[in-house]
């Protein structure tokens, strides 16, 4: 038996997300300090950082909505194809005597086989 507990996948994912969030917060702090160094007031730098954060959230939400719409569209297309009858049914034809002589006729009475009219 080992002396340490094994981390679950959920715990590892949570730790990774926490490190990523802390990294983003450090980058945001660096951005605010850089803006203050350029002469922007501290409140203005904070508002700019919040606007940037809000724009990223809106961008991610719009991207997820587009992905959801694509998935829904593909699902609807798949349902339509599954419910439709895409099999091709050849017209019922038979060999018989008809107005143009013996040949292959459809149910509508049209002759569809190649034939030659010869007046002898």
Chimera marker file (.cmm) of the C-alpha trace (Angstrom):
<marker_set name="trace">
<marker id="1" x="0.000" y="0.000" z="0.000" r="1" g="1" b="0" radius="0.5"/>
<marker id="2" x="1.406" y="3.372" z="-0.975" r="1" g="1" b="0" radius="0.5"/>
<marker id="3" x="1.690" y="6.285" z="1.403" r="1" g="1" b="0" radius="0.5"/>
<marker id="4" x="-0.226" y="8.786" z="-0.765" r="1" g="1" b="0" radius="0.5"/>
<marker id="5" x="-3.742" y="8.880" z="-2.152" r="1" g="1" b="0" radius="0.5"/>
<marker id="6" x="-4.187" y="8.710" z="-5.906" r="1" g="1" b="0" radius="0.5"/>
<marker id="7" x="-5.812" y="11.800" z="-7.429" r="1" g="1" b="0" radius="0.5"/>
<marker id="8" x="-8.980" y="11.175" z="-9.417" r="1" g="1" b="0" radius="0.5"/>
<marker id="9" x="-9.459" y="12.519" z="-12.928" r="1" g="1" b="0" radius="0.5"/>
<marker id="10" x="-11.948" y="15.076" z="-11.648" r="1" g="1" b="0" radius="0.5"/>
<marker id="11" x="-9.437" y="16.363" z="-9.092" r="1" g="1" b="0" radius="0.5"/>
<marker id="12" x="-6.713" y="16.612" z="-11.727" r="1" g="1" b="0" radius="0.5"/>
<marker id="13" x="-9.074" y="18.453" z="-14.065" r="1" g="1" b="0" radius="0.5"/>
<marker id="14" x="-10.035" y="20.832" z="-11.261" r="1" g="1" b="0" radius="0.5"/>
<marker id="15" x="-6.404" y="21.521" z="-10.414" r="1" g="1" b="0" radius="0.5"/>
<marker id="16" x="-5.637" y="22.169" z="-14.091" r="1" g="1" b="0" radius="0.5"/>
<marker id="17" x="-8.572" y="24.586" z="-14.384" r="1" g="1" b="0" radius="0.5"/>
<marker id="18" x="-7.471" y="26.333" z="-11.182" r="1" g="1" b="0" radius="0.5"/>
<marker id="19" x="-3.921" y="26.793" z="-12.499" r="1" g="1" b="0" radius="0.5"/>
<marker id="20" x="-5.286" y="28.094" z="-15.807" r="1" g="1" b="0" radius="0.5"/>
<marker id="21" x="-7.550" y="30.579" z="-13.985" r="1" g="1" b="0" radius="0.5"/>
<marker id="22" x="-4.709" y="31.802" z="-11.774" r="1" g="1" b="0" radius="0.5"/>
<marker id="23" x="-2.545" y="32.243" z="-14.863" r="1" g="1" b="0" radius="0.5"/>
<marker id="24" x="-5.232" y="34.307" z="-16.573" r="1" g="1" b="0" radius="0.5"/>
<marker id="25" x="-5.639" y="36.472" z="-13.466" r="1" g="1" b="0" radius="0.5"/>
<marker id="26" x="-1.872" y="37.089" z="-13.392" r="1" g="1" b="0" radius="0.5"/>
<marker id="27" x="-1.983" y="38.122" z="-17.059" r="1" g="1" b="0" radius="0.5"/>
<marker id="28" x="-4.884" y="40.463" z="-16.337" r="1" g="1" b="0" radius="0.5"/>
<marker id="29" x="-2.942" y="42.014" z="-13.450" r="1" g="1" b="0" radius="0.5"/>
<marker id="30" x="0.061" y="42.495" z="-15.740" r="1" g="1" b="0" radius="0.5"/>
<marker id="31" x="-2.214" y="44.178" z="-18.314" r="1" g="1" b="0" radius="0.5"/>
<marker id="32" x="-3.613" y="46.558" z="-15.699" r="1" g="1" b="0" radius="0.5"/>
<marker id="33" x="-0.131" y="47.431" z="-14.405" r="1" g="1" b="0" radius="0.5"/>
<marker id="34" x="1.081" y="48.014" z="-17.969" r="1" g="1" b="0" radius="0.5"/>
<marker id="35" x="-1.879" y="50.324" z="-18.671" r="1" g="1" b="0" radius="0.5"/>
<marker id="36" x="-1.224" y="52.246" z="-15.439" r="1" g="1" b="0" radius="0.5"/>
<marker id="37" x="2.409" y="52.525" z="-16.474" r="1" g="1" b="0" radius="0.5"/>
<marker id="38" x="1.263" y="54.105" z="-19.758" r="1" g="1" b="0" radius="0.5"/>
<marker id="39" x="-0.652" y="56.768" z="-17.831" r="1" g="1" b="0" radius="0.5"/>
<marker id="40" x="-4.156" y="55.286" z="-17.781" r="1" g="1" b="0" radius="0.5"/>
<marker id="41" x="-5.924" y="55.826" z="-14.419" r="1" g="1" b="0" radius="0.5"/>
<marker id="42" x="-6.209" y="52.726" z="-12.229" r="1" g="1" b="0" radius="0.5"/>
<marker id="43" x="-10.031" y="52.749" z="-12.436" r="1" g="1" b="0" radius="0.5"/>
<marker id="44" x="-9.850" y="53.023" z="-16.234" r="1" g="1" b="0" radius="0.5"/>
<marker id="45" x="-7.428" y="50.092" z="-16.421" r="1" g="1" b="0" radius="0.5"/>
<marker id="46" x="-9.756" y="48.033" z="-14.219" r="1" g="1" b="0" radius="0.5"/>
<marker id="47" x="-12.777" y="48.909" z="-16.396" r="1" g="1" b="0" radius="0.5"/>
<marker id="48" x="-10.792" y="48.012" z="-19.522" r="1" g="1" b="0" radius="0.5"/>
<marker id="49" x="-9.841" y="44.641" z="-18.008" r="1" g="1" b="0" radius="0.5"/>
<marker id="50" x="-13.484" y="43.951" z="-17.124" r="1" g="1" b="0" radius="0.5"/>
<marker id="51" x="-14.603" y="44.900" z="-20.634" r="1" g="1" b="0" radius="0.5"/>
<marker id="52" x="-11.966" y="42.586" z="-22.074" r="1" g="1" b="0" radius="0.5"/>
<marker id="53" x="-13.128" y="39.763" z="-19.777" r="1" g="1" b="0" radius="0.5"/>
<marker id="54" x="-16.765" y="40.374" z="-20.732" r="1" g="1" b="0" radius="0.5"/>
<marker id="55" x="-15.942" y="40.358" z="-24.444" r="1" g="1" b="0" radius="0.5"/>
<marker id="56" x="-14.129" y="37.017" z="-24.086" r="1" g="1" b="0" radius="0.5"/>
<marker id="57" x="-17.135" y="35.548" z="-22.261" r="1" g="1" b="0" radius="0.5"/>
<marker id="58" x="-19.519" y="36.806" z="-24.975" r="1" g="1" b="0" radius="0.5"/>
<marker id="59" x="-17.239" y="35.394" z="-27.668" r="1" g="1" b="0" radius="0.5"/>
<marker id="60" x="-17.159" y="31.985" z="-25.984" r="1" g="1" b="0" radius="0.5"/>
<marker id="61" x="-20.926" y="31.970" z="-25.519" r="1" g="1" b="0" radius="0.5"/>
<marker id="62" x="-21.561" y="32.890" z="-29.141" r="1" g="1" b="0" radius="0.5"/>
<marker id="63" x="-19.149" y="30.182" z="-30.271" r="1" g="1" b="0" radius="0.5"/>
<marker id="64" x="-20.954" y="27.613" z="-28.124" r="1" g="1" b="0" radius="0.5"/>
<marker id="65" x="-24.326" y="28.727" z="-29.517" r="1" g="1" b="0" radius="0.5"/>
<marker id="66" x="-23.024" y="28.307" z="-33.069" r="1" g="1" b="0" radius="0.5"/>
<marker id="67" x="-21.731" y="24.834" z="-32.234" r="1" g="1" b="0" radius="0.5"/>
<marker id="68" x="-25.084" y="23.927" z="-30.671" r="1" g="1" b="0" radius="0.5"/>
<marker id="69" x="-26.910" y="25.164" z="-33.787" r="1" g="1" b="0" radius="0.5"/>
<marker id="70" x="-24.643" y="23.116" z="-36.050" r="1" g="1" b="0" radius="0.5"/>
<marker id="71" x="-25.185" y="20.017" z="-33.898" r="1" g="1" b="0" radius="0.5"/>
<marker id="72" x="-28.958" y="20.574" z="-33.897" r="1" g="1" b="0" radius="0.5"/>
<marker id="73" x="-28.974" y="21.067" z="-37.676" r="1" g="1" b="0" radius="0.5"/>
<marker id="74" x="-27.002" y="17.875" z="-38.253" r="1" g="1" b="0" radius="0.5"/>
<marker id="75" x="-29.338" y="16.019" z="-35.904" r="1" g="1" b="0" radius="0.5"/>
<marker id="76" x="-32.404" y="17.299" z="-37.763" r="1" g="1" b="0" radius="0.5"/>
<marker id="77" x="-30.883" y="16.378" z="-41.129" r="1" g="1" b="0" radius="0.5"/>
<marker id="78" x="-30.094" y="12.904" z="-39.804" r="1" g="1" b="0" radius="0.5"/>
<marker id="79" x="-33.656" y="12.479" z="-38.546" r="1" g="1" b="0" radius="0.5"/>
<marker id="80" x="-35.024" y="13.610" z="-41.893" r="1" g="1" b="0" radius="0.5"/>
<marker id="81" x="-32.842" y="11.188" z="-43.802" r="1" g="1" b="0" radius="0.5"/>
<marker id="82" x="-33.706" y="8.348" z="-41.432" r="1" g="1" b="0" radius="0.5"/>
<marker id="83" x="-37.441" y="8.969" z="-41.803" r="1" g="1" b="0" radius="0.5"/>
<marker id="84" x="-37.462" y="9.499" z="-45.565" r="1" g="1" b="0" radius="0.5"/>
<marker id="85" x="-37.792" y="6.819" z="-48.184" r="1" g="1" b="0" radius="0.5"/>
<marker id="86" x="-34.783" y="7.299" z="-50.419" r="1" g="1" b="0" radius="0.5"/>
<marker id="87" x="-35.167" y="4.000" z="-52.243" r="1" g="1" b="0" radius="0.5"/>
<marker id="88" x="-35.662" y="4.236" z="-55.981" r="1" g="1" b="0" radius="0.5"/>
<marker id="89" x="-38.604" y="2.312" z="-57.343" r="1" g="1" b="0" radius="0.5"/>
<marker id="90" x="-38.481" y="1.555" z="-61.029" r="1" g="1" b="0" radius="0.5"/>
<marker id="91" x="-41.760" y="2.015" z="-62.867" r="1" g="1" b="0" radius="0.5"/>
<marker id="92" x="-43.766" y="-1.143" z="-63.403" r="1" g="1" b="0" radius="0.5"/>
<marker id="93" x="-43.239" y="-2.228" z="-66.994" r="1" g="1" b="0" radius="0.5"/>
<marker id="94" x="-44.296" y="-5.283" z="-68.922" r="1" g="1" b="0" radius="0.5"/>
<marker id="95" x="-44.099" y="-6.778" z="-72.395" r="1" g="1" b="0" radius="0.5"/>
<marker id="96" x="-47.467" y="-6.573" z="-74.137" r="1" g="1" b="0" radius="0.5"/>
<marker id="97" x="-49.344" y="-5.532" z="-77.259" r="1" g="1" b="0" radius="0.5"/>
<marker id="98" x="-50.135" y="-1.848" z="-77.306" r="1" g="1" b="0" radius="0.5"/>
<marker id="99" x="-50.935" y="1.036" z="-79.672" r="1" g="1" b="0" radius="0.5"/>
<marker id="100" x="-47.449" y="0.880" z="-81.186" r="1" g="1" b="0" radius="0.5"/>
<marker id="101" x="-47.328" y="-2.893" z="-81.461" r="1" g="1" b="0" radius="0.5"/>
<marker id="102" x="-45.729" y="-5.486" z="-79.231" r="1" g="1" b="0" radius="0.5"/>
<marker id="103" x="-43.169" y="-3.985" z="-76.842" r="1" g="1" b="0" radius="0.5"/>
<marker id="104" x="-42.362" y="-2.908" z="-73.308" r="1" g="1" b="0" radius="0.5"/>
<marker id="105" x="-45.010" y="-0.531" z="-71.936" r="1" g="1" b="0" radius="0.5"/>
<marker id="106" x="-45.375" y="1.354" z="-68.666" r="1" g="1" b="0" radius="0.5"/>
<marker id="107" x="-48.607" y="1.388" z="-66.669" r="1" g="1" b="0" radius="0.5"/>
<marker id="108" x="-49.409" y="4.737" z="-68.307" r="1" g="1" b="0" radius="0.5"/>
<marker id="109" x="-49.357" y="3.175" z="-71.774" r="1" g="1" b="0" radius="0.5"/>
<marker id="110" x="-46.055" y="4.612" z="-73.008" r="1" g="1" b="0" radius="0.5"/>
<marker id="111" x="-43.720" y="2.374" z="-74.941" r="1" g="1" b="0" radius="0.5"/>
<marker id="112" x="-40.183" y="2.568" z="-73.540" r="1" g="1" b="0" radius="0.5"/>
<marker id="113" x="-38.225" y="0.018" z="-75.565" r="1" g="1" b="0" radius="0.5"/>
<marker id="114" x="-36.394" y="1.113" z="-78.709" r="1" g="1" b="0" radius="0.5"/>
<marker id="115" x="-38.407" y="0.230" z="-81.756" r="1" g="1" b="0" radius="0.5"/>
<marker id="116" x="-38.323" y="1.019" z="-85.459" r="1" g="1" b="0" radius="0.5"/>
<marker id="117" x="-41.366" y="2.028" z="-87.488" r="1" g="1" b="0" radius="0.5"/>
<marker id="118" x="-41.024" y="0.543" z="-90.919" r="1" g="1" b="0" radius="0.5"/>
<marker id="119" x="-43.651" y="1.097" z="-93.493" r="1" g="1" b="0" radius="0.5"/>
<marker id="120" x="-43.318" y="-1.821" z="-95.908" r="1" g="1" b="0" radius="0.5"/>
<link id1="1" id2="2" r="1" g="1" b="0" radius="0.2"/>
<link id1="2" id2="3" r="1" g="1" b="0" radius="0.2"/>
<link id1="3" id2="4" r="1" g="1" b="0" radius="0.2"/>
<link id1="4" id2="5" r="1" g="1" b="0" radius="0.2"/>
<link id1="5" id2="6" r="1" g="1" b="0" radius="0.2"/>
<link id1="6" id2="7" r="1" g="1" b="0" radius="0.2"/>
<link id1="7" id2="8" r="1" g="1" b="0" radius="0.2"/>
<link id1="8" id2="9" r="1" g="1" b="0" radius="0.2"/>
<link id1="9" id2="10" r="1" g="1" b="0" radius="0.2"/>
<link id1="10" id2="11" r="1" g="1" b="0" radius="0.2"/>
<link id1="11" id2="12" r="1" g="1" b="0" radius="0.2"/>
<link id1="12" id2="13" r="1" g="1" b="0" radius="0.2"/>
<link id1="13" id2="14" r="1" g="1" b="0" radius="0.2"/>
<link id1="14" id2="15" r="1" g="1" b="0" radius="0.2"/>
<link id1="15" id2="16" r="1" g="1" b="0" radius="0.2"/>
<link id1="16" id2="17" r="1" g="1" b="0" radius="0.2"/>
<link id1="17" id2="18" r="1" g="1" b="0" radius="0.2"/>
<link id1="18" id2="19" r="1" g="1" b="0" radius="0.2"/>
<link id1="19" id2="20" r="1" g="1" b="0" radius="0.2"/>
<link id1="20" id2="21" r="1" g="1" b="0" radius="0.2"/>
<link id1="21" id2="22" r="1" g="1" b="0" radius="0.2"/>
<link id1="22" id2="23" r="1" g="1" b="0" radius="0.2"/>
<link id1="23" id2="24" r="1" g="1" b="0" radius="0.2"/>
<link id1="24" id2="25" r="1" g="1" b="0" radius="0.2"/>
<link id1="25" id2="26" r="1" g="1" b="0" radius="0.2"/>
<link id1="26" id2="27" r="1" g="1" b="0" radius="0.2"/>
<link id1="27" id2="28" r="1" g="1" b="0" radius="0.2"/>
<link id1="28" id2="29" r="1" g="1" b="0" radius="0.2"/>
<link id1="29" id2="30" r="1" g="1" b="0" radius="0.2"/>
<link id1="30" id2="31" r="1" g="1" b="0" radius="0.2"/>
<link id1="31" id2="32" r="1" g="1" b="0" radius="0.2"/>
<link id1="32" id2="33" r="1" g="1" b="0" radius="0.2"/>
<link id1="33" id2="34" r="1" g="1" b="0" radius="0.2"/>
<link id1="34" id2="35" r="1" g="1" b="0" radius="0.2"/>
<link id1="35" id2="36" r="1" g="1" b="0" radius="0.2"/>
<link id1="36" id2="37" r="1" g="1" b="0" radius="0.2"/>
<link id1="37" id2="38" r="1" g="1" b="0" radius="0.2"/>
<link id1="38" id2="39" r="1" g="1" b="0" radius="0.2"/>
<link id1="39" id2="40" r="1" g="1" b="0" radius="0.2"/>
<link id1="40" id2="41" r="1" g="1" b="0" radius="0.2"/>
<link id1="41" id2="42" r="1" g="1" b="0" radius="0.2"/>
<link id1="42" id2="43" r="1" g="1" b="0" radius="0.2"/>
<link id1="43" id2="44" r="1" g="1" b="0" radius="0.2"/>
<link id1="44" id2="45" r="1" g="1" b="0" radius="0.2"/>
<link id1="45" id2="46" r="1" g="1" b="0" radius="0.2"/>
<link id1="46" id2="47" r="1" g="1" b="0" radius="0.2"/>
<link id1="47" id2="48" r="1" g="1" b="0" radius="0.2"/>
<link id1="48" id2="49" r="1" g="1" b="0" radius="0.2"/>
<link id1="49" id2="50" r="1" g="1" b="0" radius="0.2"/>
<link id1="50" id2="51" r="1" g="1" b="0" radius="0.2"/>
<link id1="51" id2="52" r="1" g="1" b="0" radius="0.2"/>
<link id1="52" id2="53" r="1" g="1" b="0" radius="0.2"/>
<link id1="53" id2="54" r="1" g="1" b="0" radius="0.2"/>
<link id1="54" id2="55" r="1" g="1" b="0" radius="0.2"/>
<link id1="55" id2="56" r="1" g="1" b="0" radius="0.2"/>
<link id1="56" id2="57" r="1" g="1" b="0" radius="0.2"/>
<link id1="57" id2="58" r="1" g="1" b="0" radius="0.2"/>
<link id1="58" id2="59" r="1" g="1" b="0" radius="0.2"/>
<link id1="59" id2="60" r="1" g="1" b="0" radius="0.2"/>
<link id1="60" id2="61" r="1" g="1" b="0" radius="0.2"/>
<link id1="61" id2="62" r="1" g="1" b="0" radius="0.2"/>
<link id1="62" id2="63" r="1" g="1" b="0" radius="0.2"/>
<link id1="63" id2="64" r="1" g="1" b="0" radius="0.2"/>
<link id1="64" id2="65" r="1" g="1" b="0" radius="0.2"/>
<link id1="65" id2="66" r="1" g="1" b="0" radius="0.2"/>
<link id1="66" id2="67" r="1" g="1" b="0" radius="0.2"/>
<link id1="67" id2="68" r="1" g="1" b="0" radius="0.2"/>
<link id1="68" id2="69" r="1" g="1" b="0" radius="0.2"/>
<link id1="69" id2="70" r="1" g="1" b="0" radius="0.2"/>
<link id1="70" id2="71" r="1" g="1" b="0" radius="0.2"/>
<link id1="71" id2="72" r="1" g="1" b="0" radius="0.2"/>
<link id1="72" id2="73" r="1" g="1" b="0" radius="0.2"/>
<link id1="73" id2="74" r="1" g="1" b="0" radius="0.2"/>
<link id1="74" id2="75" r="1" g="1" b="0" radius="0.2"/>
<link id1="75" id2="76" r="1" g="1" b="0" radius="0.2"/>
<link id1="76" id2="77" r="1" g="1" b="0" radius="0.2"/>
<link id1="77" id2="78" r="1" g="1" b="0" radius="0.2"/>
<link id1="78" id2="79" r="1" g="1" b="0" radius="0.2"/>
<link id1="79" id2="80" r="1" g="1" b="0" radius="0.2"/>
<link id1="80" id2="81" r="1" g="1" b="0" radius="0.2"/>
<link id1="81" id2="82" r="1" g="1" b="0" radius="0.2"/>
<link id1="82" id2="83" r="1" g="1" b="0" radius="0.2"/>
<link id1="83" id2="84" r="1" g="1" b="0" radius="0.2"/>
<link id1="84" id2="85" r="1" g="1" b="0" radius="0.2"/>
<link id1="85" id2="86" r="1" g="1" b="0" radius="0.2"/>
<link id1="86" id2="87" r="1" g="1" b="0" radius="0.2"/>
<link id1="87" id2="88" r="1" g="1" b="0" radius="0.2"/>
<link id1="88" id2="89" r="1" g="1" b="0" radius="0.2"/>
<link id1="89" id2="90" r="1" g="1" b="0" radius="0.2"/>
<link id1="90" id2="91" r="1" g="1" b="0" radius="0.2"/>
<link id1="91" id2="92" r="1" g="1" b="0" radius="0.2"/>
<link id1="92" id2="93" r="1" g="1" b="0" radius="0.2"/>
<link id1="93" id2="94" r="1" g="1" b="0" radius="0.2"/>
<link id1="94" id2="95" r="1" g="1" b="0" radius="0.2"/>
<link id1="95" id2="96" r="1" g="1" b="0" radius="0.2"/>
<link id1="96" id2="97" r="1" g="1" b="0" radius="0.2"/>
<link id1="97" id2="98" r="1" g="1" b="0" radius="0.2"/>
<link id1="98" id2="99" r="1" g="1" b="0" radius="0.2"/>
<link id1="99" id2="100" r="1" g="1" b="0" radius="0.2"/>
<link id1="100" id2="101" r="1" g="1" b="0" radius="0.2"/>
<link id1="101" id2="102" r="1" g="1" b="0" radius="0.2"/>
<link id1="102" id2="103" r="1" g="1" b="0" radius="0.2"/>
<link id1="103" id2="104" r="1" g="1" b="0" radius="0.2"/>
<link id1="104" id2="105" r="1" g="1" b="0" radius="0.2"/>
<link id1="105" id2="106" r="1" g="1" b="0" radius="0.2"/>
<link id1="106" id2="107" r="1" g="1" b="0" radius="0.2"/>
<link id1="107" id2="108" r="1" g="1" b="0" radius="0.2"/>
<link id1="108" id2="109" r="1" g="1" b="0" radius="0.2"/>
<link id1="109" id2="110" r="1" g="1" b="0" radius="0.2"/>
<link id1="110" id2="111" r="1" g="1" b="0" radius="0.2"/>
<link id1="111" id2="112" r="1" g="1" b="0" radius="0.2"/>
<link id1="112" id2="113" r="1" g="1" b="0" radius="0.2"/>
<link id1="113" id2="114" r="1" g="1" b="0" radius="0.2"/>
<link id1="114" id2="115" r="1" g="1" b="0" radius="0.2"/>
<link id1="115" id2="116" r="1" g="1" b="0" radius="0.2"/>
<link id1="116" id2="117" r="1" g="1" b="0" radius="0.2"/>
<link id1="117" id2="118" r="1" g="1" b="0" radius="0.2"/>
<link id1="118" id2="119" r="1" g="1" b="0" radius="0.2"/>
<link id1="119" id2="120" r="1" g="1" b="0" radius="0.2"/>
</marker_set>
